[in-house]
Amino acid sequence: MRQVEVHHGAATDVGRVREVNEDAWLAAPPVFAVADGMGGHDGGDVASRIAVEEFGRLAERGYDPRRGAEAVADALAEAQRRILEYAEEQADRGVDPHRRAGTTVVAALLVEDDDGPAWLLANLGDSRGYRFADGVLHQVSTDHSLVQELVDAGRIGPDEMATHPERNVITRALGETLGVEADYFVLPLADAERLLLCTDGINGMLDDDAIAEVLAAAGDPRDAADRLVAAAVEAGGEDNATAGVVDVVGLLADDSYDAERQRASLEEKLGARP
């Protein structure tokens, strides 16, 4: 696979309500992940950390870029095994079973498809993956949540999701005994100039227009991540807020390529969009 040059940034904040930050994130090119733990201290924070650790191991050992979904599934399976093992240890120590460790996760990694390098985005739970291109924000992932099912069934509108009383009910997550299969999405690089991975502490406090405004105004992905988290906290900070932003800068023909001198626009590097 041709090497892809990316710039990235991530930020997290405990928010104004929670006492513990149960979110975790990973930026280990070509692998990126964000996880939102459930279960409180020594529960959700441990589960989310386990999830990003497994994606970190995936980045360290490498993977076949044409079999990215299998690599992600293996990472999730190992995270699931470790989280369930940890939950059993907690139960043996008499920890309240209602504080069972669990986590959502959204991840993006560079893969190779028939048309060349692409992003593979995977999600489990309601942590989201967005693409931002030509100034427009597009949600790529689909929430695994009760309110999403209600939207799909036409019982509530999308604008009601953030305030619905059962908005925190997740239908798939690591740490559960059922429903741990992720959804996968392949994105051509030219259609995803910028990726946003975030927990619901971001999109639960900021609507799409507000998120898009921040992403459009911040050229550096580090600034974009910082500003998104700050805006979510300023809007109320009702949950832990974590954002990871990744920009595709260009393609590297080989290791001798001078990225600073040869960098061009995405359209020049990747071809104009249809």
Long-range contacts (C-beta under 8 A, 24 or more apart in sequence): 1-65, 1-110, 1-111, 1-112, 1-117, 2-116, 2-117, 2-251, 2-252, 2-253, 3-251, 3-252, 3-254, 3-255, 3-257, 4-30, 4-110, 4-117, 4-189, 4-248, 4-250, 4-251, 4-252, 5-248, 5-249, 5-250, 5-251, 5-252, 5-259, 5-263, 6-30, 6-110, 6-246, 6-247, 6-248, 6-249, 7-220, 7-221, 7-246, 7-247, 7-249, 8-32, 8-221, 8-222, 8-244, 8-245, 8-246, 8-247, 9-220, 9-221, 9-222, 9-223, 9-224, 9-225, 9-226, 9-244, 9-245, 10-34, 10-225, 10-242, 10-243, 10-244, 10-245, 11-222, 11-225, 11-226, 11-228, 11-229, 11-242, 11-243, 12-229, 12-240, 12-241, 12-242, 12-243, 13-229, 13-230, 13-232, 13-233, 13-237, 13-240, 13-241, 13-242, 14-240, 15-201, 15-232, 15-233, 15-237, 15-238, 15-239, 15-240, 15-241, 16-233, 16-236, 16-237, 16-238, 17-237, 17-238, 17-239, 18-239, 18-240, 20-44, 20-45, 21-45, 21-240, 22-47, 22-48, 22-103, 22-240, 23-48, 23-199, 23-201, 23-240, 23-241, 23-242, 24-48, 24-49, 24-51, 24-52, 24-103, 24-242, 25-52, 25-197, 25-242, 25-244, 26-52, 26-55, 26-56, 26-59, 27-244, 27-246, 28-55, 28-56, 28-59, 28-60, 29-59, 29-110, 30-59, 30-109, 30-110, 31-55, 31-56, 31-58, 31-59, 31-107, 31-108, 31-109, 32-107, 32-108, 32-109, 32-195, 32-197, 32-244, 32-246, 33-105, 33-106, 33-107, 33-108, 33-197, 33-244, 34-105, 34-106, 34-107, 34-127, 34-197, 34-198, 34-199, 34-242, 34-243, 34-244, 35-103, 35-104, 35-105, 35-106, 35-127, 35-199, 36-103, 36-104, 36-105, 36-125, 36-126, 36-127, 36-199, 36-200, 36-201, 36-240, 36-242, 37-101, 37-102, 37-103, 38-100, 38-101, 38-102, 38-103, 38-104, 38-170, 38-173, 38-175, 39-99, 39-100, 39-101, 39-102, 39-175, 40-99, 42-90, 42-95, 42-101, 43-90, 43-95, 43-99, 43-100, 43-101, 43-102, 44-101, 44-102, 44-103, 46-83, 46-86, 46-101, 47-83, 47-86, 47-101, 47-102, 47-103, 47-174, 47-175, 48-103, 48-105, 50-79, 50-82, 50-83, 50-86, 50-103, 50-174, 51-76, 51-79, 51-83, 51-103, 51-105, 51-174, 52-105, 53-79, 54-78, 54-79, 54-82, 55-105, 55-107, 58-109, 59-109, 63-109, 65-110, 65-111, 65-112, 65-117, 66-111, 66-112, 66-113, 68-109, 68-111, 68-120, 69-120, 69-122, 69-184, 71-109, 72-107, 72-109, 72-120, 72-122, 72-182, 72-184, 73-182, 75-107, 76-105, 76-122, 76-124, 76-174, 76-180, 76-182, 79-105, 79-174, 80-174, 80-175, 80-180, 83-174, 83-175, 84-175, 84-177, 87-175, 100-175, 101-175, 102-170, 102-173, 102-174, 102-175, 102-176, 103-173, 103-174, 103-175, 104-144, 104-170, 104-173, 104-174, 104-199, 105-174, 105-182, 106-141, 106-197, 106-198, 107-197, 108-195, 108-197, 108-246, 111-186, 113-186, 115-188, 116-189, 117-189, 117-251, 118-186, 118-187, 118-188, 118-189, 119-186, 119-187, 119-189, 119-192, 119-195, 120-184, 120-185, 120-186, 120-187, 121-184, 121-185, 121-186, 121-187, 121-195, 122-182, 122-183, 122-184, 122-185, 123-182, 123-183, 124-172, 124-173, 124-174, 124-180, 124-181, 124-182, 124-183, 125-170, 125-172, 125-173, 125-174, 126-170, 126-200, 127-197, 127-198, 127-199, 127-200, 128-196, 128-197, 128-198, 128-200, 128-202, 128-203, 129-185, 129-195, 129-196, 129-197, 130-195, 130-196, 130-197, 130-198, 130-211, 131-187, 131-191, 131-192, 131-193, 131-194, 131-195, 131-196, 132-192, 132-193, 132-194, 132-195, 132-196, 132-212, 132-215, 132-216, 133-191, 133-192, 133-193, 133-194, 134-193, 135-212, 135-216, 136-212, 137-196, 137-208, 137-211, 137-212, 137-215, 139-208, 140-185, 140-187, 141-183, 141-185, 142-183, 144-170, 144-171, 144-172, 144-173, 144-179, 144-183, 145-169, 145-170, 145-171, 146-170, 146-171, 162-203, 162-204, 162-207, 167-204, 188-270, 189-248, 189-251, 189-266, 189-270, 190-266, 190-267, 190-270, 190-271, 190-273, 191-273, 192-248, 193-247, 193-248, 193-266, 194-221, 194-224, 194-245, 194-246, 194-247, 194-248, 195-244, 195-245, 195-246, 195-247, 196-224, 196-228, 196-243, 196-244, 196-245, 197-243, 197-244, 197-245, 197-246, 198-228, 198-241, 198-242, 198-243, 198-244, 199-239, 199-240, 199-241, 199-242, 199-243, 200-239, 201-232, 201-237, 201-238, 201-239, 201-240, 201-241, 201-242, 202-228, 202-229, 202-232, 202-241, 202-242, 202-243, 204-232, 204-238, 204-239, 205-231, 205-232, 205-233, 205-235, 205-236, 205-237, 205-238, 205-239, 205-241, 206-231, 206-232, 206-235, 210-235, 215-245, 221-245, 221-246, 221-247
